[in-house]
Amino acid sequence: MISFIKGTVAYKGFGDVVIENNGIGYDVCVSSFCYNTLGEVGHEVMMPTYLHVREDELSLFGFASTFEKEVFLKLLLVNGVGPKMAINILSGVSAQDLSFAIATQNASILKGIKGVGTKIRERILLELKEKIDALSHLEEVDIKTHEINESQVYAQVNSVLLDWGVSSMEAQNVLNRVFTTTDTVETLLAKCFKELGK
């Protein structure tokens, strides 16, 4: 098992990055939140990882934090959720938001994530309700003061753009042009739609 990788960001594509370590480039599938924390190409990182092994494939998944990795591993316990769906879920909703949704049994936070239907949403809430408490030593979920941070705004708007039929590359390009740290979901969406002429 490769539990983490330390190296230099050699390439960044939305959802897919390459980390160079001792002359070897590791292709890592990441969530949008992890992508946003990596910095630019050339930046040094130490990334928690999970190696998924199949007969015909080895896939490496990377995370923004140990907490995101632990939530990912919990998602894999849900019937019908594989690693690609799990990373897709964590691109549409942050690990913190997902924990919040499970703790409050709030399925609405999971709506709008591509490939995640009603049955999967219900299974996630039901099957992880007891397990999510075990993550409290890594990240405390405060229901009363829960707020959406910058990376969550970025990822939520990216998800909406994809739902509107904007390609991943085009969505990433427009977000990178107009995103500022003071944006809310509403203001960022408005700027993106204006930029796209929608």
C-alpha positions as CSV (number, residue, x, y, z in Angstrom):
1,M,0.0,0.0,0.0
2,I,1.3,3.5,-0.9
3,S,0.0,5.6,2.1
4,F,1.4,8.9,0.9
5,I,3.6,10.4,-1.8
6,K,6.1,13.3,-1.3
7,G,7.4,15.1,-4.4
8,T,6.9,17.9,-6.9
9,V,3.8,18.7,-8.9
10,A,4.8,18.0,-12.5
11,Y,1.4,18.3,-14.2
12,K,-2.0,19.5,-13.2
13,G,-5.2,18.5,-15.1
14,F,-8.6,18.8,-13.5
15,G,-9.0,15.6,-11.6
16,D,-5.7,14.2,-12.7
17,V,-2.2,15.3,-11.5
18,V,1.3,13.9,-11.8
19,I,3.6,14.0,-8.8
20,E,7.4,13.5,-9.6
21,N,9.4,11.7,-7.0
22,N,13.0,10.6,-7.6
23,G,12.6,10.8,-11.4
24,I,9.3,8.9,-11.5
25,G,6.0,10.6,-12.3
26,Y,3.0,9.2,-10.4
27,D,-0.3,9.7,-12.1
28,V,-2.8,10.5,-9.3
29,C,-6.6,10.9,-9.5
30,V,-7.7,13.7,-7.1
31,S,-10.9,15.5,-6.1
32,S,-11.4,19.1,-7.1
33,F,-10.7,20.1,-3.5
34,C,-7.3,18.3,-3.5
35,Y,-6.6,19.9,-6.9
36,N,-7.2,23.4,-5.5
37,T,-4.8,22.8,-2.6
38,L,-1.8,21.6,-4.7
39,G,-0.4,24.9,-5.8
40,E,1.2,25.4,-9.2
41,V,3.5,23.1,-11.2
42,G,6.8,22.9,-9.4
43,H,5.3,23.1,-5.9
44,E,6.4,20.5,-3.3
45,V,3.7,18.4,-1.8
46,M,3.2,15.5,0.6
47,M,-0.1,13.9,-0.4
48,P,-2.0,11.1,1.4
49,T,-2.8,8.4,-1.2
50,Y,-4.8,5.2,-1.7
51,L,-3.7,2.5,-4.2
52,H,-6.6,0.6,-5.8
53,V,-5.6,-2.8,-7.1
54,R,-7.5,-4.7,-9.8
55,E,-6.4,-7.6,-12.0
56,D,-5.9,-5.3,-15.0
57,E,-5.4,-1.9,-13.3
58,L,-3.5,-0.1,-10.6
59,S,-5.0,3.3,-9.8
60,L,-3.6,5.8,-7.3
61,F,-5.9,8.3,-5.6
62,G,-4.7,11.4,-3.8
63,F,-6.2,13.6,-1.1
64,A,-6.0,17.1,0.3
65,S,-5.8,15.8,3.9
66,T,-5.8,12.6,6.0
67,F,-9.5,13.5,6.8
68,E,-10.4,13.5,3.1
69,K,-8.7,10.2,2.7
70,E,-10.6,8.7,5.6
71,V,-13.9,9.9,4.3
72,F,-13.0,8.4,0.9
73,L,-12.3,5.0,2.6
74,K,-15.6,5.2,4.4
75,L,-17.4,5.8,1.1
76,L,-15.8,2.6,-0.3
77,L,-17.7,0.6,2.4
78,V,-21.0,1.7,0.8
79,N,-22.5,-0.9,-1.5
80,G,-22.3,0.3,-5.1
81,V,-19.6,3.0,-4.4
82,G,-16.2,2.3,-6.0
83,P,-13.1,4.5,-5.9
84,K,-13.9,6.5,-9.0
85,M,-17.4,7.3,-7.7
86,A,-16.0,8.1,-4.3
87,I,-13.6,10.6,-5.7
88,N,-16.4,12.0,-7.9
89,I,-18.5,12.5,-4.8
90,L,-15.7,14.3,-3.0
91,S,-15.3,16.6,-6.1
92,G,-19.0,17.6,-5.8
93,V,-19.1,17.9,-2.0
94,S,-16.1,18.4,0.4
95,A,-15.3,15.8,3.0
96,Q,-16.4,18.2,5.7
97,D,-19.7,18.8,3.9
98,L,-20.3,15.1,3.4
99,S,-19.6,14.4,7.1
100,F,-22.1,17.2,7.9
101,A,-24.7,15.7,5.5
102,I,-24.3,12.3,7.1
103,A,-24.4,13.6,10.6
104,T,-27.7,15.5,9.9
105,Q,-29.0,12.9,7.4
106,N,-29.4,15.7,4.8
107,A,-29.5,14.2,1.4
108,S,-29.9,17.5,-0.4
109,I,-26.2,18.3,-0.1
110,L,-25.5,15.3,-2.3
111,K,-28.0,16.2,-5.0
112,G,-26.6,17.3,-8.3
113,I,-23.5,15.1,-8.2
114,K,-23.3,13.3,-11.5
115,G,-23.6,9.5,-11.3
116,V,-25.0,9.6,-7.8
117,G,-28.6,8.7,-7.8
118,T,-31.2,8.6,-5.1
119,K,-30.4,5.0,-4.0
120,I,-26.7,5.7,-3.6
121,R,-27.4,8.9,-1.6
122,E,-29.7,6.9,0.7
123,R,-27.1,4.2,1.2
124,I,-24.4,6.7,2.0
125,L,-26.5,8.4,4.6
126,L,-27.8,5.1,6.1
127,E,-24.6,3.0,6.0
128,L,-22.2,5.7,7.2
129,K,-24.3,7.3,9.9
130,E,-22.6,5.3,12.7
131,K,-19.2,5.1,11.0
132,I,-18.7,8.9,10.5
133,D,-18.5,9.5,14.2
134,A,-15.2,7.6,14.2
135,L,-13.6,10.4,12.2
136,S,-14.2,13.0,14.8
137,H,-10.5,12.7,16.0
138,L,-9.4,13.9,12.6
139,E,-11.9,16.7,11.9
140,E,-14.8,18.0,14.1
141,V,-18.0,18.7,12.3
142,D,-19.7,21.7,13.9
143,I,-23.3,21.7,12.7
144,K,-24.2,25.1,14.1
145,T,-21.3,27.0,12.7
146,H,-20.8,25.1,9.5
147,E,-19.6,27.3,6.6
148,I,-18.6,26.8,3.0
149,N,-14.9,27.6,2.4
150,E,-13.2,28.8,-0.7
151,S,-12.4,25.4,-2.2
152,Q,-16.0,24.3,-1.6
153,V,-17.3,27.3,-3.5
154,Y,-15.0,26.5,-6.4
155,A,-16.0,22.8,-6.5
156,Q,-19.8,23.5,-6.2
157,V,-19.7,26.0,-9.1
158,N,-17.6,23.6,-11.1
159,S,-20.3,20.9,-10.6
160,V,-23.1,23.3,-11.7
161,L,-21.2,24.2,-14.8
162,L,-20.7,20.5,-15.7
163,D,-24.5,20.0,-15.2
164,W,-25.1,22.8,-17.6
165,G,-23.1,21.0,-20.3
166,V,-19.8,22.9,-20.0
167,S,-16.8,20.7,-20.6
168,S,-14.4,20.0,-17.7
169,M,-11.6,21.9,-19.5
170,E,-13.8,24.9,-20.3
171,A,-15.2,25.0,-16.7
172,Q,-11.7,24.9,-15.2
173,N,-10.4,27.6,-17.5
174,V,-13.3,30.0,-16.8
175,L,-13.1,29.3,-13.0
176,N,-9.4,30.0,-13.0
177,R,-9.9,33.3,-14.8
178,V,-12.7,34.7,-12.6
179,F,-12.4,33.0,-9.2
180,T,-11.5,35.2,-6.2
181,T,-11.3,34.2,-2.5
182,T,-14.3,36.5,-1.6
183,D,-16.7,34.8,-4.0
184,T,-19.8,33.0,-2.9
185,V,-21.4,30.3,-5.0
186,E,-23.9,32.8,-6.3
187,T,-21.4,35.5,-7.3
188,L,-19.0,33.0,-8.8
189,L,-21.8,31.4,-10.9
190,A,-22.9,34.8,-12.1
191,K,-19.3,35.7,-13.2
192,C,-18.8,32.3,-14.9
193,F,-22.1,32.5,-16.8
194,K,-21.3,36.1,-17.9
195,E,-17.8,35.0,-19.1
196,L,-19.4,32.0,-21.0
197,G,-22.1,34.2,-22.5
198,K,-24.9,32.2,-21.0
